[in-house]
Amino acid sequence: MIEVKALSKQFGAQLAVDNLSFRVERGQFCMLVGTSGCGKSTTLRMINRLIEPSQGQILINEQDVTTLPPEQLRRRIGYVIQGVGLFPHRTIHQNIATVPRLLGWKKADIDARVTELLTLFRLDAATFAGKYPHQLSGGEQQRVGVARALAARPELLLMDEPFGALDPLTRALLQDELLRVQKLLGITIIMVTHDLEEAVKMADVIAVMDKGELLQLDNPETLLRHPRAGLVQNLVGGLDRSLRLLAIKQVGQVMTPLSLQQQQQQQQQQRPSSSVPTIAADANLRDAMALLIWEGVDCLRVVDTAGKHIGQVTMPDLLQQGARA
């Protein structure tokens, strides 16, 4: 758990962060969003004391971060930036091993951890461990950057627009990858982004900032349905708000499950009818809507990870989810 209390930062005459207070529970994914210069990155850097606060408190698991030496604190907090920041003269293994080595881990433990993380991020250890950063694609480098930040099993992961420089396809793949890893590890993440679509897709809670102040802190659905008047409403209140609402939920959450009789009939069928398109239960409702429109149908068959037919979702189901409450 991390709690920020009355946090402020003054740079000369400029008040970059103004009396900021918020709380992120253990295992939550929090996104900081807002216009450029609103104080998002400054807040992130104060949490790991790359920048010292002018006033206020930052508590991690109820411990004031100012009671720890900055170097010791940073070794307990993973930090990922947009430019990745891998050491170009070190191999991928050496990059990921940086903090464990500084902490005095045994070589066998370091080697095992590097292999574990490369496997977790779907990078074959035998292929990638001995390579150098320039031999990797941008997406592969970013995976390694996150793996390095997680190497010493930190309590908290801070990310400052980590996917901003990537192409849309790679960015979407890495977003999914990070969500998968975060769910597996249960780690707390605070991430800065300027992209509301990214925030809605990934966050448990979204903090909207402006001029160093916190305007609203809510889960994505509440933020979209009930934005505070002014900047927050302007940020989320476009005509595509309903589509963003659809992106929050998975098909499996709103589908109509097959009845027992339908399941028995399904088992007796040699093969399912090809006339009804299928969609995975873990796909989001926005993708389901797009498929319904593209195929010109009113219903989709929902399948599980094994391809088994488990239910159906219809156009009225989706319209209800995207409608104003």
C-alpha positions as YAML, in Angstrom:
chain: A
units: angstrom
residues:
- id: 1
  name: MET
  ca: [0.00, 0.00, 0.00]
- id: 2
  name: ILE
  ca: [1.20, 3.51, -0.80]
- id: 3
  name: GLU
  ca: [-0.22, 6.69, 0.65]
- id: 4
  name: VAL
  ca: [0.64, 10.24, -0.42]
- id: 5
  name: LYS
  ca: [-0.27, 12.92, 2.12]
- id: 6
  name: ALA
  ca: [-0.38, 16.68, 1.38]
- id: 7
  name: LEU
  ca: [2.55, 16.35, -1.02]
- id: 8
  name: SER
  ca: [3.92, 19.52, -2.63]
- id: 9
  name: LYS
  ca: [6.93, 20.44, -4.75]
- id: 10
  name: GLN
  ca: [8.14, 23.95, -5.44]
- id: 11
  name: PHE
  ca: [10.71, 24.80, -8.13]
- id: 12
  name: GLY
  ca: [11.55, 28.44, -7.47]
- id: 13
  name: ALA
  ca: [8.35, 30.38, -8.07]
- id: 14
  name: GLN
  ca: [6.65, 27.40, -9.76]
- id: 15
  name: LEU
  ca: [4.44, 25.10, -7.71]
- id: 16
  name: ALA
  ca: [4.71, 21.82, -9.64]
- id: 17
  name: VAL
  ca: [2.70, 19.68, -7.20]
- id: 18
  name: ASP
  ca: [0.18, 21.26, -4.85]
- id: 19
  name: ASN
  ca: [-1.05, 19.53, -1.66]
- id: 20
  name: LEU
  ca: [-1.53, 16.17, -3.35]
- id: 21
  name: SER
  ca: [-3.11, 13.30, -1.41]
- id: 22
  name: PHE
  ca: [-4.12, 9.85, -2.62]
- id: 23
  name: ARG
  ca: [-3.89, 6.19, -1.66]
- id: 24
  name: VAL
  ca: [-3.19, 3.10, -3.75]
- id: 25
  name: GLU
  ca: [-3.94, -0.29, -2.22]
- id: 26
  name: ARG
  ca: [-1.61, -3.26, -2.43]
- id: 27
  name: GLY
  ca: [-1.87, -4.97, -5.83]
- id: 28
  name: GLN
  ca: [-3.72, -2.10, -7.52]
- id: 29
  name: PHE
  ca: [-2.77, -0.56, -10.85]
- id: 30
  name: CYS
  ca: [-3.03, 3.25, -10.61]
- id: 31
  name: MET
  ca: [-2.69, 5.55, -13.61]
- id: 32
  name: LEU
  ca: [-1.73, 9.23, -13.32]
- id: 33
  name: VAL
  ca: [-3.18, 11.17, -16.27]
- id: 34
  name: GLY
  ca: [-3.45, 14.82, -17.22]
- id: 35
  name: THR
  ca: [-2.10, 17.46, -19.57]
- id: 36
  name: SER
  ca: [1.63, 18.03, -20.07]
- id: 37
  name: GLY
  ca: [3.22, 19.79, -17.11]
- id: 38
  name: CYS
  ca: [0.45, 18.86, -14.66]
- id: 39
  name: GLY
  ca: [2.87, 17.25, -12.18]
- id: 40
  name: LYS
  ca: [2.48, 13.55, -13.03]
- id: 41
  name: SER
  ca: [6.16, 12.73, -13.54]
- id: 42
  name: THR
  ca: [7.25, 14.98, -10.68]
- id: 43
  name: THR
  ca: [4.94, 13.04, -8.37]
- id: 44
  name: LEU
  ca: [6.41, 9.74, -9.55]
- id: 45
  name: ARG
  ca: [9.97, 10.96, -8.98]
- id: 46
  name: MET
  ca: [9.14, 12.16, -5.49]
- id: 47
  name: ILE
  ca: [7.86, 8.71, -4.56]
- id: 48
  name: ASN
  ca: [11.30, 7.16, -5.15]
- id: 49
  name: ARG
  ca: [13.08, 10.37, -4.05]
- id: 50
  name: LEU
  ca: [14.75, 11.19, -7.32]
- id: 51
  name: ILE
  ca: [13.21, 14.55, -6.40]
- id: 52
  name: GLU
  ca: [12.82, 15.54, -2.76]
- id: 53
  name: PRO
  ca: [9.36, 16.86, -1.75]
- id: 54
  name: SER
  ca: [9.02, 20.44, -0.52]
- id: 55
  name: GLN
  ca: [6.46, 19.22, 2.00]
- id: 56
  name: GLY
  ca: [4.16, 16.32, 2.73]
- id: 57
  name: GLN
  ca: [4.59, 12.60, 3.33]
- id: 58
  name: ILE
  ca: [4.92, 9.45, 1.24]
- id: 59
  name: LEU
  ca: [4.22, 6.18, 3.05]
- id: 60
  name: ILE
  ca: [4.91, 2.74, 1.62]
- id: 61
  name: ASN
  ca: [3.37, 0.03, 3.79]
- id: 62
  name: GLU
  ca: [3.02, 2.71, 6.48]
- id: 63
  name: GLN
  ca: [6.76, 3.51, 6.42]
- id: 64
  name: ASP
  ca: [7.80, 7.10, 5.64]
- id: 65
  name: VAL
  ca: [10.17, 6.94, 2.67]
- id: 66
  name: THR
  ca: [12.25, 9.80, 4.12]
- id: 67
  name: THR
  ca: [13.37, 7.49, 6.93]
- id: 68
  name: LEU
  ca: [15.30, 5.36, 4.41]
- id: 69
  name: PRO
  ca: [18.51, 6.24, 2.56]
- id: 70
  name: PRO
  ca: [17.50, 7.12, -1.03]
- id: 71
  name: GLU
  ca: [19.65, 4.36, -2.57]
- id: 72
  name: GLN
  ca: [18.12, 1.72, -0.30]
- id: 73
  name: LEU
  ca: [14.62, 2.97, -1.08]
- id: 74
  name: ARG
  ca: [15.18, 2.87, -4.86]
- id: 75
  name: ARG
  ca: [16.34, -0.72, -4.67]
- id: 76
  name: ARG
  ca: [12.94, -1.60, -3.19]
- id: 77
  name: ILE
  ca: [11.03, 0.26, -5.92]
- id: 78
  name: GLY
  ca: [11.12, -0.73, -9.59]
- id: 79
  name: TYR
  ca: [11.35, 2.21, -12.00]
- id: 80
  name: VAL
  ca: [10.72, 2.13, -15.76]
- id: 81
  name: ILE
  ca: [11.01, 5.12, -18.10]
- id: 82
  name: GLN
  ca: [10.03, 5.72, -21.71]
- id: 83
  name: GLY
  ca: [13.55, 5.44, -23.10]
- id: 84
  name: VAL
  ca: [14.08, 2.08, -21.32]
- id: 85
  name: GLY
  ca: [17.56, 3.16, -20.13]
- id: 86
  name: LEU
  ca: [19.30, -0.20, -20.55]
- id: 87
  name: PHE
  ca: [23.07, -0.16, -20.16]
- id: 88
  name: PRO
  ca: [24.29, -0.50, -23.78]
- id: 89
  name: HIS
  ca: [27.64, -2.11, -22.86]
- id: 90
  name: ARG
  ca: [26.05, -4.83, -20.72]
- id: 91
  name: THR
  ca: [24.29, -7.99, -21.85]
- id: 92
  name: ILE
  ca: [20.61, -8.53, -21.20]
- id: 93
  name: HIS
  ca: [21.50, -10.88, -18.34]
- id: 94
  name: GLN
  ca: [23.78, -8.26, -16.81]
- id: 95
  name: ASN
  ca: [21.14, -5.54, -17.21]
- id: 96
  name: ILE
  ca: [18.44, -7.54, -15.44]
- id: 97
  name: ALA
  ca: [20.91, -8.61, -12.73]
- id: 98
  name: THR
  ca: [21.89, -5.03, -11.86]
- id: 99
  name: VAL
  ca: [19.97, -4.53, -8.61]
- id: 100
  name: PRO
  ca: [20.23, -8.12, -7.30]
- id: 101
  name: ARG
  ca: [23.99, -7.87, -7.76]
- id: 102
  name: LEU
  ca: [24.08, -4.57, -5.85]
- id: 103
  name: LEU
  ca: [22.09, -6.23, -3.07]
- id: 104
  name: GLY
  ca: [24.64, -9.02, -2.81]
- id: 105
  name: TRP
  ca: [22.55, -11.90, -4.14]
- id: 106
  name: LYS
  ca: [24.34, -15.19, -4.81]
- id: 107
  name: LYS
  ca: [25.22, -15.84, -8.44]
- id: 108
  name: ALA
  ca: [22.99, -18.92, -8.64]
- id: 109
  name: ASP
  ca: [20.02, -16.92, -7.33]
- id: 110
  name: ILE
  ca: [20.71, -14.11, -9.81]
- id: 111
  name: ASP
  ca: [20.95, -16.53, -12.73]
- id: 112
  name: ALA
  ca: [17.70, -18.21, -11.72]
- id: 113
  name: ARG
  ca: [15.91, -14.89, -11.35]
- id: 114
  name: VAL
  ca: [17.09, -13.64, -14.77]
- id: 115
  name: THR
  ca: [15.89, -16.84, -16.42]
- id: 116
  name: GLU
  ca: [12.59, -16.65, -14.54]
- id: 117
  name: LEU
  ca: [11.92, -13.07, -15.67]
- id: 118
  name: LEU
  ca: [12.93, -13.63, -19.28]
- id: 119
  name: THR
  ca: [10.57, -16.61, -19.39]
- id: 120
  name: LEU
  ca: [7.82, -14.56, -17.72]
- id: 121
  name: PHE
  ca: [8.10, -11.96, -20.49]
- id: 122
  name: ARG
  ca: [8.23, -14.65, -23.17]
- id: 123
  name: LEU
  ca: [11.86, -14.07, -24.09]
- id: 124
  name: ASP
  ca: [13.85, -17.30, -24.45]
- id: 125
  name: ALA
  ca: [16.71, -17.09, -21.95]
- id: 126
  name: ALA
  ca: [19.11, -19.12, -24.11]
- id: 127
  name: THR
  ca: [18.53, -16.72, -27.00]
- id: 128
  name: PHE
  ca: [18.35, -13.34, -25.25]
- id: 129
  name: ALA
  ca: [20.47, -13.48, -22.09]
- id: 130
  name: GLY
  ca: [23.77, -13.01, -23.93]
- id: 131
  name: LYS
  ca: [22.59, -10.34, -26.36]
- id: 132
  name: TYR
  ca: [23.15, -6.59, -26.05]
- id: 133
  name: PRO
  ca: [20.35, -3.99, -26.07]
- id: 134
  name: HIS
  ca: [21.08, -2.79, -29.63]
- id: 135
  name: GLN
  ca: [20.39, -6.32, -30.89]
- id: 136
  name: LEU
  ca: [16.78, -6.19, -29.63]
- id: 137
  name: SER
  ca: [13.69, -4.55, -31.06]
- id: 138
  name: GLY
  ca: [12.06, -1.65, -29.23]
- id: 139
  name: GLY
  ca: [9.39, -3.91, -27.79]
- id: 140
  name: GLU
  ca: [11.95, -6.48, -26.63]
- id: 141
  name: GLN
  ca: [14.03, -3.74, -24.99]
- id: 142
  name: GLN
  ca: [10.97, -2.48, -23.13]
- id: 143
  name: ARG
  ca: [10.24, -6.01, -21.87]
- id: 144
  name: VAL
  ca: [13.79, -6.24, -20.58]
- id: 145
  name: GLY
  ca: [13.43, -2.81, -18.95]
- id: 146
  name: VAL
  ca: [10.38, -3.97, -17.00]
- id: 147
  name: ALA
  ca: [12.09, -7.27, -16.15]
- id: 148
  name: ARG
  ca: [15.09, -5.36, -14.76]
- id: 149
  name: ALA
  ca: [12.77, -3.22, -12.63]
- id: 150
  name: LEU
  ca: [11.19, -6.38, -11.18]
- id: 151
  name: ALA
  ca: [14.44, -8.28, -10.64]
- id: 152
  name: ALA
  ca: [14.78, -7.66, -6.89]
- id: 153
  name: ARG
  ca: [11.07, -8.35, -6.23]
- id: 154
  name: PRO
  ca: [10.15, -4.75, -5.41]
- id: 155
  name: GLU
  ca: [7.07, -3.79, -3.41]
- id: 156
  name: LEU
  ca: [6.13, -1.12, -5.93]
- id: 157
  name: LEU
  ca: [6.68, -0.53, -9.65]
- id: 158
  name: LEU
  ca: [6.75, 3.05, -10.99]
- id: 159
  name: MET
  ca: [6.43, 3.59, -14.74]
- id: 160
  name: ASP
  ca: [6.78, 6.90, -16.56]
- id: 161
  name: GLU
  ca: [5.11, 6.64, -19.99]
- id: 162
  name: PRO
  ca: [6.96, 3.38, -20.71]
- id: 163
  name: PHE
  ca: [5.18, 2.63, -24.01]
- id: 164
  name: GLY
  ca: [4.97, 6.15, -25.41]
- id: 165
  name: ALA
  ca: [7.67, 5.73, -28.07]
- id: 166
  name: LEU
  ca: [6.40, 2.40, -29.42]
- id: 167
  name: ASP
  ca: [4.26, 1.75, -32.48]
- id: 168
  name: PRO
  ca: [0.54, 1.09, -31.77]
- id: 169
  name: LEU
  ca: [0.70, -2.68, -32.35]
- id: 170
  name: THR
  ca: [3.74, -3.23, -30.13]
- id: 171
  name: ARG
  ca: [2.27, -0.90, -27.54]
- id: 172
  name: ALA
  ca: [-0.99, -2.86, -27.36]
- id: 173
  name: LEU
  ca: [0.90, -6.16, -27.06]
- id: 174
  name: LEU
  ca: [3.06, -4.83, -24.22]
- id: 175
  name: GLN
  ca: [0.04, -3.43, -22.41]
- id: 176
  name: ASP
  ca: [-1.49, -6.92, -22.45]
- id: 177
  name: GLU
  ca: [1.84, -8.43, -21.40]
- id: 178
  name: LEU
  ca: [2.18, -6.07, -18.44]
- id: 179
  name: LEU
  ca: [-1.38, -6.73, -17.28]
- id: 180
  name: ARG
  ca: [-0.73, -10.48, -17.44]
- id: 181
  name: VAL
  ca: [2.49, -10.18, -15.42]
- id: 182
  name: GLN
  ca: [0.93, -7.78, -12.91]
- id: 183
  name: LYS
  ca: [-1.92, -10.21, -12.32]
- id: 184
  name: LEU
  ca: [0.54, -13.10, -11.83]
- id: 185
  name: LEU
  ca: [2.79, -11.21, -9.42]
- id: 186
  name: GLY
  ca: [0.15, -9.11, -7.65]
- id: 187
  name: ILE
  ca: [2.50, -6.13, -7.66]
- id: 188
  name: THR
  ca: [1.37, -2.53, -7.04]
- id: 189
  name: ILE
  ca: [1.95, -0.28, -10.06]
- id: 190
  name: ILE
  ca: [1.74, 3.49, -10.46]
- id: 191
  name: MET
  ca: [2.10, 4.55, -14.08]
- id: 192
  name: VAL
  ca: [2.14, 7.93, -15.79]
- id: 193
  name: THR
  ca: [0.44, 8.22, -19.17]
- id: 194
  name: HIS
  ca: [-0.98, 10.95, -21.36]
- id: 195
  name: ASP
  ca: [-3.18, 8.39, -23.13]
- id: 196
  name: LEU
  ca: [-6.67, 8.02, -21.65]
- id: 197
  name: GLU
  ca: [-7.30, 4.89, -23.73]
- id: 198
  name: GLU
  ca: [-4.28, 3.25, -22.09]
- id: 199
  name: ALA
  ca: [-5.43, 4.34, -18.64]
- id: 200
  name: VAL
  ca: [-8.97, 3.00, -19.10]
- id: 201
  name: LYS
  ca: [-7.68, -0.30, -20.45]
- id: 202
  name: MET
  ca: [-5.12, -0.98, -17.74]
- id: 203
  name: ALA
  ca: [-5.97, 0.82, -14.50]
- id: 204
  name: ASP
  ca: [-7.90, -0.20, -11.42]
- id: 205
  name: VAL
  ca: [-7.94, 3.48, -10.43]
- id: 206
  name: ILE
  ca: [-7.21, 6.63, -12.44]
- id: 207
  name: ALA
  ca: [-5.94, 9.88, -10.90]
- id: 208
  name: VAL
  ca: [-6.58, 12.95, -13.07]
- id: 209
  name: MET
  ca: [-4.22, 15.84, -12.34]
- id: 210
  name: ASP
  ca: [-4.05, 19.47, -13.46]
- id: 211
  name: LYS
  ca: [-1.67, 22.23, -12.38]
- id: 212
  name: GLY
  ca: [-0.22, 19.99, -9.69]
- id: 213
  name: GLU
  ca: [-3.59, 19.21, -8.11]
- id: 214
  name: LEU
  ca: [-5.62, 16.01, -7.98]
- id: 215
  name: LEU
  ca: [-8.99, 16.63, -9.64]
- id: 216
  name: GLN
  ca: [-10.51, 13.16, -9.41]
- id: 217
  name: LEU
  ca: [-9.49, 9.66, -8.32]
- id: 218
  name: ASP
  ca: [-11.86, 6.87, -9.34]
- id: 219
  name: ASN
  ca: [-12.12, 3.53, -11.07]
- id: 220
  name: PRO
  ca: [-12.39, 3.79, -14.88]
- id: 221
  name: GLU
  ca: [-16.16, 3.22, -15.08]
- id: 222
  name: THR
  ca: [-17.00, 5.79, -12.42]
- id: 223
  name: LEU
  ca: [-14.62, 8.30, -14.00]
- id: 224
  name: LEU
  ca: [-16.26, 7.84, -17.41]
- id: 225
  name: ARG
  ca: [-19.84, 7.89, -16.14]
- id: 226
  name: HIS
  ca: [-19.47, 10.58, -13.50]
- id: 227
  name: PRO
  ca: [-16.58, 12.90, -14.36]
- id: 228
  name: ARG
  ca: [-16.06, 16.05, -12.33]
- id: 229
  name: ALA
  ca: [-17.15, 19.19, -14.20]
- id: 230
  name: GLY
  ca: [-14.41, 21.06, -16.02]
- id: 231
  name: LEU
  ca: [-11.17, 19.48, -17.21]
- id: 232
  name: VAL
  ca: [-12.07, 15.92, -16.22]
- id: 233
  name: GLN
  ca: [-15.35, 16.10, -18.09]
- id: 234
  name: ASN
  ca: [-13.57, 17.56, -21.12]
- id: 235
  name: LEU
  ca: [-10.98, 14.79, -20.94]
- id: 236
  name: VAL
  ca: [-13.40, 11.85, -20.84]
- id: 237
  name: GLY
  ca: [-16.66, 13.29, -22.14]
- id: 238
  name: GLY
  ca: [-16.25, 12.92, -25.90]
- id: 239
  name: LEU
  ca: [-18.59, 11.04, -28.20]
- id: 240
  name: ASP
  ca: [-16.42, 7.92, -27.84]
- id: 241
  name: ARG
  ca: [-17.10, 7.66, -24.09]
- id: 242
  name: SER
  ca: [-19.45, 4.73, -24.66]
- id: 243
  name: LEU
  ca: [-16.74, 2.86, -26.56]
- id: 244
  name: ARG
  ca: [-14.30, 3.43, -23.69]
- id: 245
  name: LEU
  ca: [-16.90, 2.00, -21.33]
- id: 246
  name: LEU
  ca: [-17.11, -1.10, -23.53]
- id: 247
  name: ALA
  ca: [-13.32, -1.50, -23.39]
- id: 248
  name: ILE
  ca: [-13.43, -1.90, -19.59]
- id: 249
  name: LYS
  ca: [-15.39, -5.16, -19.39]
- id: 250
  name: GLN
  ca: [-14.80, -8.61, -20.82]
- id: 251
  name: VAL
  ca: [-17.30, -10.56, -22.88]
- id: 252
  name: GLY
  ca: [-17.46, -13.30, -20.26]
- id: 253
  name: GLN
  ca: [-18.82, -10.80, -17.71]
- id: 254
  name: VAL
  ca: [-21.96, -9.98, -19.71]
- id: 255
  name: MET
  ca: [-22.59, -13.04, -21.89]
- id: 256
  name: THR
  ca: [-25.59, -15.29, -21.49]
- id: 257
  name: PRO
  ca: [-24.19, -18.70, -20.42]
- id: 258
  name: LEU
  ca: [-25.37, -21.86, -22.09]
- id: 259
  name: SER
  ca: [-28.05, -23.76, -20.21]
- id: 260
  name: LEU
  ca: [-27.41, -27.36, -19.15]
- id: 261
  name: GLN
  ca: [-29.56, -28.57, -22.04]
- id: 262
  name: GLN
  ca: [-27.64, -26.41, -24.51]
- id: 263
  name: GLN
  ca: [-24.34, -27.73, -23.13]
- id: 264
  name: GLN
  ca: [-25.52, -31.30, -23.68]
- id: 265
  name: GLN
  ca: [-26.61, -30.48, -27.22]
- id: 266
  name: GLN
  ca: [-23.26, -28.80, -27.79]
- id: 267
  name: GLN
  ca: [-21.41, -31.95, -26.72]
- id: 268
  name: GLN
  ca: [-23.46, -34.06, -29.12]
- id: 269
  name: GLN
  ca: [-22.67, -31.85, -32.11]
- id: 270
  name: GLN
  ca: [-19.84, -32.98, -34.33]
- id: 271
  name: ARG
  ca: [-18.87, -29.39, -35.03]
- id: 272
  name: PRO
  ca: [-20.43, -26.00, -34.29]
- id: 273
  name: SER
  ca: [-22.33, -24.02, -36.87]
- id: 274
  name: SER
  ca: [-20.01, -21.77, -38.88]
- id: 275
  name: SER
  ca: [-22.74, -19.18, -39.47]
- id: 276
  name: VAL
  ca: [-22.27, -17.49, -36.09]
- id: 277
  name: PRO
  ca: [-18.90, -15.76, -35.49]
- id: 278
  name: THR
  ca: [-17.05, -16.57, -32.27]
- id: 279
  name: ILE
  ca: [-15.25, -14.39, -29.76]
- id: 280
  name: ALA
  ca: [-13.12, -15.25, -26.75]
- id: 281
  name: ALA
  ca: [-14.63, -14.79, -23.29]
- id: 282
  name: ASP
  ca: [-11.64, -12.65, -22.25]
- id: 283
  name: ALA
  ca: [-12.00, -10.24, -25.19]
- id: 284
  name: ASN
  ca: [-13.36, -6.81, -24.30]
- id: 285
  name: LEU
  ca: [-16.82, -5.59, -25.25]
- id: 286
  name: ARG
  ca: [-15.43, -2.97, -27.62]
- id: 287
  name: ASP
  ca: [-13.86, -5.72, -29.73]
- id: 288
  name: ALA
  ca: [-17.14, -7.65, -29.60]
- id: 289
  name: MET
  ca: [-19.02, -4.60, -30.86]
- id: 290
  name: ALA
  ca: [-16.54, -4.17, -33.71]
- id: 291
  name: LEU
  ca: [-16.93, -7.82, -34.72]
- id: 292
  name: LEU
  ca: [-20.73, -7.63, -34.65]
- id: 293
  name: ILE
  ca: [-20.66, -4.58, -36.91]
- id: 294
  name: TRP
  ca: [-18.05, -6.05, -39.26]
- id: 295
  name: GLU
  ca: [-19.87, -9.39, -39.63]
- id: 296
  name: GLY
  ca: [-23.30, -7.75, -39.83]
- id: 297
  name: VAL
  ca: [-24.79, -10.03, -37.18]
- id: 298
  name: ASP
  ca: [-26.63, -9.53, -33.90]
- id: 299
  name: CYS
  ca: [-25.09, -12.38, -31.91]
- id: 300
  name: LEU
  ca: [-21.64, -13.87, -31.22]
- id: 301
  name: ARG
  ca: [-20.75, -17.31, -29.88]
- id: 302
  name: VAL
  ca: [-18.51, -16.98, -26.80]
- id: 303
  name: VAL
  ca: [-15.73, -19.54, -26.37]
- id: 304
  name: ASP
  ca: [-13.28, -20.24, -23.54]
- id: 305
  name: THR
  ca: [-9.50, -20.60, -23.84]
- id: 306
  name: ALA
  ca: [-9.95, -24.20, -25.02]
- id: 307
  name: GLY
  ca: [-12.33, -23.11, -27.77]
- id: 308
  name: LYS
  ca: [-15.38, -24.57, -26.04]
- id: 309
  name: HIS
  ca: [-18.71, -22.81, -26.66]
- id: 310
  name: ILE
  ca: [-19.81, -21.43, -23.27]
- id: 311
  name: GLY
  ca: [-22.35, -18.72, -24.09]
- id: 312
  name: GLN
  ca: [-23.47, -15.93, -26.37]
- id: 313
  name: VAL
  ca: [-23.41, -12.15, -26.43]
- id: 314
  name: THR
  ca: [-25.77, -9.98, -28.44]
- id: 315
  name: MET
  ca: [-25.86, -6.44, -29.76]
- id: 316
  name: PRO
  ca: [-28.51, -5.40, -27.16]
- id: 317
  name: ASP
  ca: [-26.20, -6.72, -24.41]
- id: 318
  name: LEU
  ca: [-23.43, -4.41, -25.59]
- id: 319
  name: LEU
  ca: [-25.66, -1.41, -26.16]
- id: 320
  name: GLN
  ca: [-26.90, -1.71, -22.58]
- id: 321
  name: GLN
  ca: [-23.32, -1.74, -21.23]
- id: 322
  name: GLY
  ca: [-22.31, 1.34, -23.19]
- id: 323
  name: ALA
  ca: [-25.42, 3.36, -22.44]
- id: 324
  name: ARG
  ca: [-25.59, 6.29, -20.04]
- id: 325
  name: ALA
  ca: [-26.43, 5.06, -16.57]
...
